Amino acid sequence: MALASNSHRQDAFKQTDQAVYVLHTYPFKETSLVVELFSKELGRIAVVAKGARRPHSAMRGMLQSFQLLSGAWSGKNELKTLHSLDWNAGLTLLKGEALMCGFYMNELLLRLLPREDAHESLFDYYDATLKTLATDESLAITLRRFELKLLQEMGYAVPLVQDENDAEILVENTYRYEAEYGACALGATKNGVQLSGKTILDMARDDYSDAQTQAQSKQLMRYLLAHYLGDKPLHTRQLLIDLQGL
């Protein structure tokens, strides 16, 4: 009975055929890698890919960002053991600025997603956003949508329909938007960023066609992300700023 019980307990820690994306890898011991995975069913997972740094490792070529993979791993500790990876869909090719946008999204997920906290809707949105980036459509708008979706999925309040007093946002008004509170009257606080009511309502409608909305939404998302990320800056954020103000 004891053997059966132990076997059952070990099986409980095995995960197979999980849809995953590789977010980041870094060396571990002499020949292995730690791989940060974004899993649809289990959220962000850290696994060890044993021997993946060896030149002829079969797994080495699979550890590519932005490719939908199917993974299997086991372990009851925070750092699991990766057993296999397989291609799950066709290749997604990101080039140039779109590639940098992809790395920026990965860094956001690494910084904001807690370990082993499932966000299936966010996983699907990340998957769809990568496909959008691959088409070279408006990169800046694509990033604004992903940033907002990420904060909302993580439970951070980003109210876009009512102000801090639960009054409806008015298109003709100008507001100051403060993290944790939302849109406030201009004189209510010196914190946050100044936005038009139209920009806030455009974001609520997912409409970024207006040039002012594009500029002010970028300012708002940069402020909110800095607030929730803390003092440590994003490496890829500065690279995007150095490119074309994405």
One Martini backbone bead per residue (centre of mass of N, CA, C, O) as a GRO file, in nm:
protein
  246
    1MET     BB    1   0.055   0.063  -0.019
    2ALA     BB    2   0.293   0.261  -0.002
    3LEU     BB    3   0.380   0.246  -0.299
    4ALA     BB    4   0.113   0.344  -0.423
    5SER     BB    5   0.106   0.614  -0.279
    6ASN     BB    6   0.373   0.731  -0.391
    7SER     BB    7   0.300   0.709  -0.689
    8HIS     BB    8   0.053   0.892  -0.677
    9ARG     BB    9   0.205   1.143  -0.572
   10GLN     BB   10   0.397   1.173  -0.818
   11ASP     BB   11   0.180   1.196  -1.044
   12ALA     BB   12   0.065   1.474  -0.941
   13PHE     BB   13   0.348   1.623  -1.058
   14LYS     BB   14   0.262   1.564  -1.346
   15GLN     BB   15   0.309   1.715  -1.678
   16THR     BB   16   0.120   1.696  -1.983
   17ASP     BB   17   0.047   1.851  -2.263
   18GLN     BB   18   0.141   2.159  -2.241
   19ALA     BB   19   0.077   2.475  -2.316
   20VAL     BB   20   0.362   2.674  -2.434
   21TYR     BB   21   0.596   2.938  -2.352
   22VAL     BB   22   0.898   3.095  -2.396
   23LEU     BB   23   1.047   3.356  -2.201
   24HIS     BB   24   1.317   3.224  -2.059
   25THR     BB   25   1.681   3.181  -2.027
   26TYR     BB   26   1.931   3.015  -1.808
   27PRO     BB   27   2.194   2.910  -1.661
   28PHE     BB   28   2.264   2.564  -1.526
   29LYS     BB   29   2.524   2.488  -1.449
   30GLU     BB   30   2.701   2.330  -1.702
   31THR     BB   31   2.441   2.197  -1.907
   32SER     BB   32   2.201   2.375  -1.818
   33LEU     BB   33   1.856   2.507  -1.796
   34VAL     BB   34   1.652   2.769  -1.719
   35VAL     BB   35   1.292   2.774  -1.772
   36GLU     BB   36   1.054   3.009  -1.863
   37LEU     BB   37   0.712   2.942  -1.851
   38PHE     BB   38   0.400   2.975  -2.034
   39SER     BB   39   0.107   2.841  -1.911
   40LYS     BB   40  -0.220   2.789  -1.956
   41GLU     BB   41  -0.294   2.609  -1.683
   42LEU     BB   42  -0.030   2.723  -1.475
   43GLY     BB   43   0.139   2.940  -1.588
   44ARG     BB   44   0.425   3.020  -1.436
   45ILE     BB   45   0.721   2.821  -1.508
   46ALA     BB   46   0.997   2.647  -1.361
   47VAL     BB   47   1.261   2.479  -1.545
   48VAL     BB   48   1.476   2.204  -1.610
   49ALA     BB   49   1.713   2.164  -1.878
   50LYS     BB   50   1.882   1.892  -1.920
   51GLY     BB   51   2.155   1.938  -2.133
   52ALA     BB   52   2.082   2.200  -2.322
   53ARG     BB   53   2.397   2.305  -2.366
   54ARG     BB   54   2.450   2.096  -2.549
   55PRO     BB   55   2.514   2.077  -2.883
   56HIS     BB   56   2.320   1.789  -2.921
   57SER     BB   57   2.061   1.883  -2.810
   58ALA     BB   58   1.727   1.836  -2.870
   59MET     BB   59   1.611   2.076  -2.686
   60ARG     BB   60   1.761   2.333  -2.773
   61GLY     BB   61   1.586   2.396  -3.043
   62MET     BB   62   1.306   2.443  -2.868
   63LEU     BB   63   1.412   2.710  -2.707
   64GLN     BB   64   1.178   2.923  -2.825
   65SER     BB   65   1.050   3.208  -2.872
   66PHE     BB   66   0.712   3.245  -2.992
   67GLN     BB   67   0.644   2.931  -2.958
   68LEU     BB   68   0.418   2.686  -2.975
   69LEU     BB   69   0.409   2.443  -2.717
   70SER     BB   70   0.470   2.110  -2.583
   71GLY     BB   71   0.480   2.007  -2.240
   72ALA     BB   72   0.690   1.821  -1.996
   73TRP     BB   73   0.668   1.773  -1.633
   74SER     BB   74   0.822   1.763  -1.298
   75GLY     BB   75   0.736   1.840  -0.961
   76LYS     BB   76   0.705   2.001  -0.624
   77ASN     BB   77   0.875   2.229  -0.676
   78GLU     BB   78   0.945   2.527  -0.817
   79LEU     BB   79   1.164   2.349  -0.960
   80LYS     BB   80   1.144   2.176  -1.236
   81THR     BB   81   1.135   1.898  -1.472
   82LEU     BB   82   1.218   1.870  -1.798
   83HIS     BB   83   1.126   1.630  -2.059
   84SER     BB   84   0.955   1.792  -2.293
   85LEU     BB   85   0.931   1.911  -2.642
   86ASP     BB   86   0.681   2.038  -2.876
   87TRP     BB   87   0.526   2.113  -3.147
   88ASN     BB   88   0.203   2.294  -3.184
   89ALA     BB   89   0.275   2.488  -3.428
   90GLY     BB   90   0.342   2.714  -3.626
   91LEU     BB   91   0.548   2.953  -3.713
   92THR     BB   92   0.660   3.255  -3.549
   93LEU     BB   93   0.764   3.559  -3.709
   94LEU     BB   94   0.991   3.789  -3.573
   95LYS     BB   95   1.085   4.129  -3.666
   96GLY     BB   96   1.256   4.360  -3.537
   97GLU     BB   97   1.037   4.544  -3.365
   98ALA     BB   98   0.856   4.299  -3.310
   99LEU     BB   99   1.067   4.144  -3.148
  100MET     BB  100   1.096   4.355  -2.921
  101CYS     BB  101   0.799   4.337  -2.835
  102GLY     BB  102   0.812   4.043  -2.746
  103PHE     BB  103   1.026   4.084  -2.521
  104TYR     BB  104   0.860   4.286  -2.363
  105MET     BB  105   0.627   4.096  -2.293
  106ASN     BB  106   0.800   3.888  -2.145
  107GLU     BB  107   0.900   4.079  -1.922
  108LEU     BB  108   0.626   4.143  -1.805
  109LEU     BB  109   0.553   3.853  -1.725
  110LEU     BB  110   0.798   3.804  -1.537
  111ARG     BB  111   0.728   4.052  -1.339
  112LEU     BB  112   0.395   4.000  -1.288
  113LEU     BB  113   0.388   3.696  -1.278
  114PRO     BB  114   0.315   3.455  -1.089
  115ARG     BB  115   0.368   3.157  -0.979
  116GLU     BB  116   0.133   2.930  -1.044
  117ASP     BB  117  -0.087   3.133  -1.207
  118ALA     BB  118  -0.359   3.112  -1.378
  119HIS     BB  119  -0.410   3.260  -1.733
  120GLU     BB  120  -0.585   3.180  -1.996
  121SER     BB  121  -0.672   3.445  -2.130
  122LEU     BB  122  -0.384   3.564  -2.147
  123PHE     BB  123  -0.262   3.343  -2.319
  124ASP     BB  124  -0.447   3.390  -2.565
  125TYR     BB  125  -0.364   3.690  -2.601
  126TYR     BB  126  -0.066   3.643  -2.647
  127ASP     BB  127  -0.097   3.465  -2.894
  128ALA     BB  128  -0.249   3.680  -3.067
  129THR     BB  129  -0.031   3.905  -3.048
  130LEU     BB  130   0.194   3.760  -3.197
  131LYS     BB  131   0.039   3.742  -3.465
  132THR     BB  132   0.012   4.048  -3.500
  133LEU     BB  133   0.314   4.119  -3.503
  134ALA     BB  134   0.375   3.942  -3.764
  135THR     BB  135   0.209   4.163  -3.955
  136ASP     BB  136   0.296   4.470  -3.896
  137GLU     BB  137   0.118   4.615  -3.738
  138SER     BB  138   0.042   4.827  -3.507
  139LEU     BB  139   0.256   4.820  -3.246
  140ALA     BB  140   0.164   5.026  -3.036
  141ILE     BB  141  -0.131   4.933  -3.013
  142THR     BB  142  -0.070   4.640  -2.939
  143LEU     BB  143   0.071   4.712  -2.670
  144ARG     BB  144  -0.158   4.859  -2.529
  145ARG     BB  145  -0.349   4.618  -2.520
  146PHE     BB  146  -0.165   4.429  -2.360
  147GLU     BB  147  -0.114   4.599  -2.109
  148LEU     BB  148  -0.408   4.620  -2.022
  149LYS     BB  149  -0.474   4.320  -2.008
  150LEU     BB  150  -0.264   4.246  -1.797
  151LEU     BB  151  -0.362   4.425  -1.563
  152GLN     BB  152  -0.650   4.314  -1.553
  153GLU     BB  153  -0.572   4.009  -1.508
  154MET     BB  154  -0.405   4.087  -1.234
  155GLY     BB  155  -0.617   4.299  -1.076
  156TYR     BB  156  -0.578   4.580  -1.175
  157ALA     BB  157  -0.703   4.888  -1.159
  158VAL     BB  158  -0.866   5.017  -1.479
  159PRO     BB  159  -1.068   5.255  -1.498
  160LEU     BB  160  -1.288   5.367  -1.804
  161VAL     BB  161  -1.598   5.484  -1.714
  162GLN     BB  162  -1.527   5.580  -1.421
  163ASP     BB  163  -1.467   5.758  -1.162
  164GLU     BB  164  -1.382   5.780  -0.828
  165ASN     BB  165  -1.713   5.865  -0.787
  166ASP     BB  166  -1.889   5.700  -1.012
  167ALA     BB  167  -1.875   5.878  -1.248
  168GLU     BB  168  -1.903   5.953  -1.558
  169ILE     BB  169  -1.723   5.979  -1.824
  170LEU     BB  170  -1.631   6.274  -2.002
  171VAL     BB  171  -1.531   6.368  -2.312
  172GLU     BB  172  -1.482   6.692  -2.239
  173ASN     BB  173  -1.297   6.619  -2.020
  174THR     BB  174  -1.037   6.662  -1.773
  175TYR     BB  175  -0.790   6.443  -1.629
  176ARG     BB  176  -0.654   6.263  -1.350
  177TYR     BB  177  -0.454   5.971  -1.348
  178GLU     BB  178  -0.456   5.733  -1.077
  179ALA     BB  179  -0.331   5.495  -0.916
  180GLU     BB  180  -0.604   5.309  -0.761
  181TYR     BB  181  -0.835   5.532  -0.870
  182GLY     BB  182  -0.814   5.695  -1.136
  183ALA     BB  183  -1.026   5.926  -1.233
  184CYS     BB  184  -0.974   6.273  -1.174
  185ALA     BB  185  -0.971   6.566  -1.079
  186LEU     BB  186  -0.735   6.794  -1.139
  187GLY     BB  187  -0.736   6.904  -0.821
  188ALA     BB  188  -0.712   6.625  -0.649
  189THR     BB  189  -0.417   6.578  -0.786
  190LYS     BB  190  -0.053   6.540  -0.864
  191ASN     BB  191  -0.082   6.271  -0.968
  192GLY     BB  192  -0.005   6.125  -1.250
  193VAL     BB  193  -0.206   6.175  -1.546
  194GLN     BB  194  -0.311   6.360  -1.820
  195LEU     BB  195  -0.652   6.335  -1.952
  196SER     BB  196  -0.888   6.274  -2.165
  197GLY     BB  197  -1.201   6.154  -2.186
  198LYS     BB  198  -1.168   6.033  -2.467
  199THR     BB  199  -0.931   5.845  -2.413
  200ILE     BB  200  -1.065   5.669  -2.198
  201LEU     BB  201  -1.307   5.579  -2.379
  202ASP     BB  202  -1.142   5.461  -2.607
  203MET     BB  203  -1.011   5.238  -2.435
  204ALA     BB  204  -1.280   5.103  -2.355
  205ARG     BB  205  -1.336   5.055  -2.684
  206ASP     BB  206  -1.071   4.989  -2.840
  207ASP     BB  207  -0.988   5.293  -2.957
  208TYR     BB  208  -0.681   5.402  -3.152
  209SER     BB  209  -0.723   5.614  -3.399
  210ASP     BB  210  -0.639   5.847  -3.232
  211ALA     BB  211  -0.362   6.035  -3.177
  212GLN     BB  212  -0.415   6.121  -2.883
  213THR     BB  213  -0.476   5.841  -2.774
  214GLN     BB  214  -0.202   5.719  -2.835
  215ALA     BB  215  -0.031   5.915  -2.662
  216GLN     BB  216  -0.189   5.895  -2.384
  217SER     BB  217  -0.183   5.585  -2.349
  218LYS     BB  218   0.121   5.561  -2.330
  219GLN     BB  219   0.151   5.737  -2.078
  220LEU     BB  220  -0.032   5.570  -1.893
  221MET     BB  221   0.110   5.289  -1.916
  222ARG     BB  222   0.385   5.381  -1.819
  223TYR     BB  223   0.291   5.469  -1.539
  224LEU     BB  224   0.153   5.206  -1.438
  225LEU     BB  225   0.394   5.015  -1.472
  226ALA     BB  226   0.587   5.169  -1.288
  227HIS     BB  227   0.414   5.137  -1.034
  228TYR     BB  228   0.402   4.807  -1.035
  229LEU     BB  229   0.720   4.750  -1.073
  230GLY     BB  230   0.891   4.981  -0.975
  231ASP     BB  231   1.236   5.058  -0.971
  232LYS     BB  232   1.275   4.840  -1.183
  233PRO     BB  233   1.357   4.845  -1.495
  234LEU     BB  234   1.301   4.791  -1.823
  235HIS     BB  235   1.499   4.688  -2.072
  236THR     BB  236   1.301   4.699  -2.327
  237ARG     BB  237   1.180   4.980  -2.296
  238GLN     BB  238   1.431   5.146  -2.379
  239LEU     BB  239   1.460   5.023  -2.660
  240LEU     BB  240   1.185   5.125  -2.766
  241ILE     BB  241   1.239   5.423  -2.724
  242ASP     BB  242   1.495   5.424  -2.917
  243LEU     BB  243   1.330   5.382  -3.153
  244GLN     BB  244   0.973   5.474  -3.189
  245GLY     BB  245   0.806   5.514  -2.921
  246LEU     BB  246   0.668   5.229  -2.808
   0.00000   0.00000   0.00000
